[in-house]
Amino acid sequence: MSESTVDPLRRSVEVEYWVTDGDGSLTDPGELVDASPGAEREFVEPVLEVKTTPCDSAAELREELYERLGDVLSRAEEVGKRLVPLATPISTETVTERQSDRTRIQNRVIGSDFQYARHCVGTHVHVEQRPGREIDQYNALVALDPALALVNSSPYYDGRRLAAGARSKLYRRMAYDDVPHQGRLWRYADDTREWSRRLERRFEEFVVRAEEEGVDRATIEANFDPESAVWTPVQLRAEFGTVEWRSPDCALPSDVLRLANSVADVVNRLDDAELRIEGDRGRVTDDRVVLPEFDAVLGYVDAAIEDGLDSEAVRSYLDRMGFDVDAYSPVSHEVADRETVTAAEAREVRLAHADRLDRDVWSAVRQ
């Protein structure tokens, strides 16, 4: 495909990684939080998130992400810790939450199923909203959701094989199964007013449920608003002026960058291409972006979660939607050679993939 005539969208990423000690056991990030701008704790203890600022180009995003990860890895080497680019801990593991009103409310609303969310780390991709094209951008990212298959990085949960995209299955079908409007992919929207109405309805449902569980409204509203009370994979974020895609697993930075920039390129094409929603195939060309009907998208998403790139339907769909499928080698297909994994085996797998992360970052930093 030829390049769009419009300037590239600003884009940013948020990447989450498990933190382990030198033996591969999960541990708190500690000093790693202070190693770089954009390094932050997550709601569970053994996770570090690294965010970039909005970047004007693919090159700028690459430079900033690798610089920040390089700073974190340098500190990690000093204190004997590792970063692991796997979407789940692989084996049975106790993952402790950091105490806060926000997580306390989530546990009340979601119940025991919230345990599944504690075992997931991923990647968030932001692309800037174009005035007047926000809903087109949102709808395009909904249609691109099956691209999560390109970076599926763990098939295991609790030591057993679950799906090619175990994290996505844990989130969408297990953690939020009892509150499906919160965590599953939402349908295409007609305009921003419809999006706002959806948020308000979902927020009110969330508030009612929290109040039924004994949380007072003032505490709820101090910790959540309509935008932050949903976990649907694609969101219009007024706070950041972006459309956010939250589906990809955590992965090597090189794969995260390739995926984020490919998504931004497809969305950027909307500025000078005709957008249609029709049929069940979908395609992106120089002058047209055709999104499948939503039910067809769900079929591709289900296959992306269950089978990943082993699904020929998913591979063909992503190829038609503008992705270089052969450029990706999802870890899930590489490590899924057994039905169960012991705790000791999981620690070895974590360390092996921490080594791969180190090589990915340092090879880029030294270029």
C-alpha positions as CSV (number, residue, x, y, z in Angstrom):
1,M,0.0,0.0,0.0
2,S,1.2,3.5,-0.7
3,E,1.7,5.9,2.2
4,S,-1.1,8.2,3.3
5,T,-0.9,11.9,2.1
6,V,-1.8,13.0,5.7
7,D,0.8,13.5,8.4
8,P,1.2,10.4,10.6
9,L,-1.0,10.4,13.7
10,R,0.7,10.9,17.0
11,R,0.9,7.7,18.8
12,S,2.1,6.4,22.2
13,V,2.3,3.0,24.0
14,E,2.0,1.7,27.5
15,V,3.8,-1.6,28.1
16,E,3.5,-3.8,31.2
17,Y,6.0,-6.4,32.3
18,W,6.2,-8.9,35.1
19,V,9.1,-8.2,37.5
20,T,11.1,-11.2,38.8
21,D,14.2,-11.8,40.9
22,G,17.2,-13.6,39.6
23,D,15.6,-17.0,40.1
24,G,12.5,-16.1,38.0
25,S,10.2,-15.6,41.0
26,L,7.8,-12.7,40.9
27,T,8.8,-9.7,43.0
28,D,8.0,-6.0,43.6
29,P,9.5,-3.5,41.1
30,G,11.0,-1.4,44.0
31,E,13.6,1.0,42.7
32,L,12.7,0.3,39.0
33,V,9.8,2.8,39.4
34,D,12.4,5.6,39.7
35,A,14.6,4.4,36.9
36,S,12.9,6.3,34.0
37,P,10.2,8.8,33.2
38,G,7.0,7.0,32.5
39,A,7.8,4.0,34.8
40,E,4.9,3.3,37.1
41,R,3.4,0.6,39.3
42,E,0.3,-1.2,38.4
43,F,-2.6,-2.4,40.6
44,V,-0.7,-5.7,41.4
45,E,2.6,-5.8,43.1
46,P,4.9,-7.7,40.6
47,V,4.2,-5.5,37.5
48,L,6.0,-2.5,36.1
49,E,4.4,-0.3,33.4
50,V,6.5,1.9,31.1
51,K,4.7,4.7,29.2
52,T,5.9,6.9,26.3
53,T,4.7,10.4,25.6
54,P,2.7,11.0,22.4
55,C,5.2,10.8,19.5
56,D,5.0,12.4,16.1
57,S,6.5,9.5,14.2
58,A,7.4,5.9,14.3
59,A,11.1,6.8,14.7
60,E,10.4,9.0,17.6
61,L,8.3,6.4,19.4
62,R,11.0,3.8,18.9
63,E,13.7,6.0,20.3
64,E,11.7,7.0,23.3
65,L,10.5,3.5,24.2
66,Y,13.9,1.9,23.9
67,E,15.6,4.7,25.9
68,R,13.1,4.3,28.7
69,L,13.3,0.5,28.8
70,G,17.1,0.7,28.6
71,D,17.1,2.9,31.7
72,V,14.9,0.5,33.5
73,L,16.9,-2.6,32.5
74,S,20.1,-0.8,33.6
75,R,18.6,-0.3,37.1
76,A,17.3,-3.9,37.1
77,E,20.7,-5.2,36.5
78,E,22.0,-3.3,39.4
79,V,19.4,-4.6,41.8
80,G,19.2,-8.2,40.5
81,K,15.7,-8.0,38.9
82,R,14.4,-8.9,35.5
83,L,11.5,-7.8,33.2
84,V,9.5,-10.6,31.6
85,P,7.5,-10.0,28.4
86,L,4.9,-12.8,28.9
87,A,1.1,-12.0,29.2
88,T,0.6,-14.3,32.2
89,P,2.9,-15.7,34.9
90,I,2.4,-19.1,33.2
91,S,2.2,-21.3,36.3
92,T,0.2,-21.3,39.5
93,E,1.2,-18.1,41.3
94,T,-0.1,-15.9,44.1
95,V,-0.3,-12.3,42.6
96,T,-0.8,-9.8,45.3
97,E,-2.8,-6.6,44.8
98,R,-1.7,-3.2,46.0
99,Q,-4.3,-2.0,48.4
100,S,-6.5,0.9,47.2
101,D,-10.1,2.0,47.2
102,R,-10.2,1.5,43.5
103,T,-9.2,-2.2,43.6
104,R,-11.4,-2.7,46.7
105,I,-14.4,-1.5,44.7
106,Q,-13.5,-3.6,41.7
107,N,-13.3,-6.7,43.9
108,R,-16.7,-5.9,45.3
109,V,-18.3,-5.3,41.9
110,I,-16.7,-8.2,40.0
111,G,-16.3,-10.6,42.9
112,S,-14.0,-13.6,42.9
113,D,-13.6,-13.5,39.1
114,F,-11.4,-10.4,39.6
115,Q,-8.6,-12.8,40.4
116,Y,-8.2,-13.5,36.7
117,A,-7.4,-9.9,35.9
118,R,-4.5,-10.0,38.4
119,H,-2.7,-12.5,36.3
120,C,-2.6,-10.4,33.1
121,V,-0.2,-7.9,31.7
122,G,-0.5,-6.2,28.3
123,T,0.1,-3.3,26.0
124,H,-2.1,-0.2,25.3
125,V,-1.8,1.6,22.1
126,H,-3.0,5.2,21.8
127,V,-3.5,7.2,18.5
128,E,-4.5,10.8,18.5
129,Q,-8.1,11.7,17.6
130,R,-8.7,13.6,14.4
131,P,-11.4,16.2,14.9
132,G,-14.5,15.0,13.1
133,R,-13.2,11.5,12.5
134,E,-13.2,10.2,16.0
135,I,-15.9,7.6,15.5
136,D,-14.4,6.4,12.2
137,Q,-11.2,5.9,14.1
138,Y,-13.0,4.1,16.9
139,N,-14.8,1.8,14.5
140,A,-11.6,1.0,12.6
141,L,-9.9,0.0,15.8
142,V,-12.8,-2.2,16.7
143,A,-12.4,-4.0,13.3
144,L,-8.6,-4.3,13.9
145,D,-9.1,-6.0,17.3
146,P,-8.2,-9.4,15.9
147,A,-4.7,-8.1,15.4
148,L,-4.2,-9.1,19.0
149,A,-3.2,-12.5,17.5
150,L,0.0,-11.0,16.2
151,V,1.5,-10.7,19.7
152,N,-0.2,-13.5,21.8
153,S,2.5,-14.1,24.3
154,S,1.2,-16.8,26.7
155,P,-1.2,-19.7,26.2
156,Y,-1.1,-20.6,29.9
157,Y,-3.0,-19.8,33.1
158,D,-2.5,-21.4,36.4
159,G,-0.1,-23.9,34.9
160,R,-2.5,-25.2,32.2
161,R,-2.9,-24.4,28.6
162,L,-6.0,-22.2,28.2
163,A,-5.9,-20.5,24.7
164,A,-3.5,-19.0,22.3
165,G,-4.4,-15.6,23.8
166,A,-4.8,-16.7,27.5
167,R,-4.8,-13.1,28.7
168,S,-7.6,-12.0,26.4
169,K,-9.7,-15.1,27.4
170,L,-9.1,-14.3,31.1
171,Y,-10.2,-10.7,30.7
172,R,-13.1,-11.0,28.3
173,R,-14.7,-14.4,29.2
174,M,-13.7,-15.0,32.8
175,A,-12.9,-11.8,34.7
176,Y,-15.8,-9.8,33.4
177,D,-18.1,-12.6,32.4
178,D,-20.7,-11.5,35.0
179,V,-20.4,-7.9,33.8
180,P,-19.9,-8.4,30.1
181,H,-20.7,-4.8,29.1
182,Q,-17.6,-3.7,31.0
183,G,-14.9,-6.0,29.6
184,R,-16.0,-7.2,26.1
185,L,-15.6,-5.5,22.7
186,W,-18.4,-3.0,22.0
187,R,-20.2,-2.6,18.7
188,Y,-19.5,0.0,16.2
189,A,-20.9,3.5,17.1
190,D,-22.7,5.9,14.9
191,D,-21.3,9.1,16.5
192,T,-19.6,10.5,19.6
193,R,-23.0,11.1,21.2
194,E,-23.8,7.4,21.1
195,W,-20.4,6.6,22.6
196,S,-21.0,9.1,25.5
197,R,-24.5,7.5,26.1
198,R,-22.9,4.1,26.3
199,L,-20.3,5.3,28.8
200,E,-23.0,6.9,31.0
201,R,-25.2,3.8,31.0
202,R,-22.3,1.5,31.8
203,F,-21.1,3.8,34.6
204,E,-24.5,4.0,36.1
205,E,-24.7,0.2,36.0
206,F,-21.3,0.0,37.7
207,V,-22.4,2.5,40.4
208,V,-25.6,0.6,41.1
209,R,-23.8,-2.6,41.4
210,A,-21.1,-1.1,43.7
211,E,-23.8,0.4,45.9
212,E,-25.5,-3.0,46.1
213,E,-22.2,-4.3,47.4
214,G,-22.1,-1.7,50.2
215,V,-19.8,1.0,48.6
216,D,-21.1,4.6,49.0
217,R,-21.5,6.7,45.9
218,A,-19.0,9.4,47.1
219,T,-16.3,6.8,47.3
220,I,-17.2,5.3,43.9
221,E,-17.1,8.7,42.2
222,A,-13.8,9.6,43.9
223,N,-12.2,6.7,42.2
224,F,-14.1,6.2,39.0
225,D,-15.7,8.3,36.3
226,P,-17.6,7.1,33.2
227,E,-14.3,6.8,31.2
228,S,-12.3,4.9,33.8
229,A,-15.0,2.5,34.9
230,V,-15.0,0.4,31.7
231,W,-12.4,-2.0,30.4
232,T,-13.7,-2.6,26.9
233,P,-10.8,-3.2,24.6
234,V,-11.3,0.0,22.4
235,Q,-12.1,3.3,23.9
236,L,-12.4,7.0,23.0
237,R,-10.3,8.7,25.7
238,A,-11.3,12.3,26.2
239,E,-8.7,12.6,28.9
240,F,-5.9,12.0,26.5
241,G,-7.5,13.0,23.2
242,T,-6.8,9.5,21.8
243,V,-8.4,6.3,20.7
244,E,-7.0,3.6,22.9
245,W,-6.6,-0.1,21.9
246,R,-6.0,-2.2,25.0
247,S,-6.1,-5.8,23.5
248,P,-2.5,-6.7,22.8
249,D,-0.5,-8.8,25.2
250,C,2.8,-7.6,26.5
251,A,5.5,-8.5,24.1
252,L,9.0,-7.6,23.0
253,P,9.4,-3.9,22.3
254,S,10.2,-4.6,18.6
255,D,6.8,-6.3,18.2
256,V,5.0,-3.7,20.2
257,L,6.4,-0.9,18.0
258,R,5.7,-2.8,14.7
259,L,2.1,-3.4,15.8
260,A,1.5,0.1,17.2
261,N,2.8,1.8,14.0
262,S,0.9,-0.6,11.7
263,V,-2.4,0.2,13.6
264,A,-1.6,3.9,13.4
265,D,-1.0,3.7,9.7
266,V,-4.3,2.0,9.1
267,V,-6.2,4.5,11.2
268,N,-4.3,7.4,9.5
269,R,-5.5,6.2,6.2
270,L,-9.1,7.2,7.1
271,D,-8.2,10.9,6.4
272,D,-8.1,10.3,2.6
273,A,-9.9,7.0,2.1
274,E,-13.5,6.1,1.9
275,L,-14.8,4.1,4.9
276,R,-17.4,1.4,4.6
277,I,-18.9,-1.2,6.9
278,E,-20.1,-4.2,4.9
279,G,-19.8,-7.9,4.4
280,D,-17.7,-10.3,6.4
281,R,-14.2,-10.0,4.9
282,G,-12.8,-6.5,5.3
283,R,-9.9,-4.9,3.4
284,V,-7.7,-1.9,3.3
285,T,-6.5,-0.4,0.0
286,D,-5.1,2.9,-1.1
287,D,-8.5,4.6,-1.4
288,R,-10.8,2.5,0.7
289,V,-11.1,1.0,4.2
290,V,-13.8,-1.6,4.4
291,L,-14.7,-2.9,7.9
292,P,-16.6,-6.2,8.2
293,E,-20.0,-6.2,10.0
294,F,-19.5,-6.4,13.7
295,D,-20.6,-10.0,14.1
296,A,-18.0,-11.0,11.6
297,V,-15.4,-9.1,13.6
298,L,-16.4,-11.1,16.7
299,G,-15.8,-14.3,14.8
300,Y,-12.2,-13.2,13.9
301,V,-11.6,-12.1,17.5
302,D,-12.7,-15.4,18.9
303,A,-10.4,-17.2,16.5
304,A,-7.6,-14.8,17.4
305,I,-8.0,-15.6,21.1
306,E,-8.5,-19.4,20.8
307,D,-6.1,-20.2,17.9
308,G,-4.1,-17.1,17.2
309,L,-2.1,-17.2,13.9
310,D,-2.8,-20.9,13.6
311,S,-6.2,-19.7,12.3
312,E,-5.9,-19.3,8.5
313,A,-9.0,-17.1,8.6
314,V,-7.3,-14.7,11.1
315,R,-4.1,-14.6,9.0
316,S,-6.0,-13.8,5.8
317,Y,-8.1,-11.2,7.5
318,L,-5.2,-9.4,9.0
319,D,-3.3,-9.5,5.7
320,R,-6.3,-7.9,4.0
321,M,-6.4,-5.2,6.7
322,G,-2.9,-4.2,6.0
323,F,-0.7,-6.1,8.5
324,D,2.5,-7.9,7.5
325,V,1.5,-11.1,9.3
326,D,4.7,-12.9,8.4
327,A,6.7,-10.3,10.4
328,Y,5.3,-11.7,13.7
329,S,6.2,-14.8,15.6
330,P,3.8,-14.9,18.6
331,V,5.4,-16.5,21.6
332,S,2.2,-18.5,22.4
333,H,2.8,-20.8,19.5
334,E,6.4,-21.3,20.4
335,V,5.9,-22.2,24.1
336,A,2.6,-24.2,23.8
337,D,4.3,-27.6,23.6
338,R,2.8,-29.1,26.7
339,E,-0.6,-29.1,28.4
340,T,0.8,-28.2,31.9
341,V,3.7,-26.3,33.3
342,T,5.2,-26.7,36.7
343,A,6.3,-23.7,38.9
344,A,10.0,-24.5,38.3
345,E,9.5,-24.8,34.5
346,A,7.6,-21.4,34.6
347,R,10.5,-19.7,36.3
348,E,12.9,-21.0,33.6
349,V,10.5,-19.8,30.9
350,R,10.3,-16.3,32.5
351,L,14.1,-16.0,32.7
352,A,14.5,-17.2,29.1
353,H,12.1,-14.5,27.9
354,A,13.7,-11.9,30.2
355,D,16.9,-12.6,28.3
356,R,15.1,-12.1,25.0
357,L,13.8,-8.7,26.2
358,D,17.3,-7.7,27.2
359,R,18.7,-8.6,23.8
360,D,15.8,-6.8,22.0
361,V,16.4,-3.6,24.0
362,W,20.2,-3.5,24.0
363,S,20.5,-4.3,20.3
364,A,18.2,-1.4,19.5
365,V,19.9,1.0,22.0
366,R,23.3,0.3,20.5
367,Q,22.3,0.9,16.9
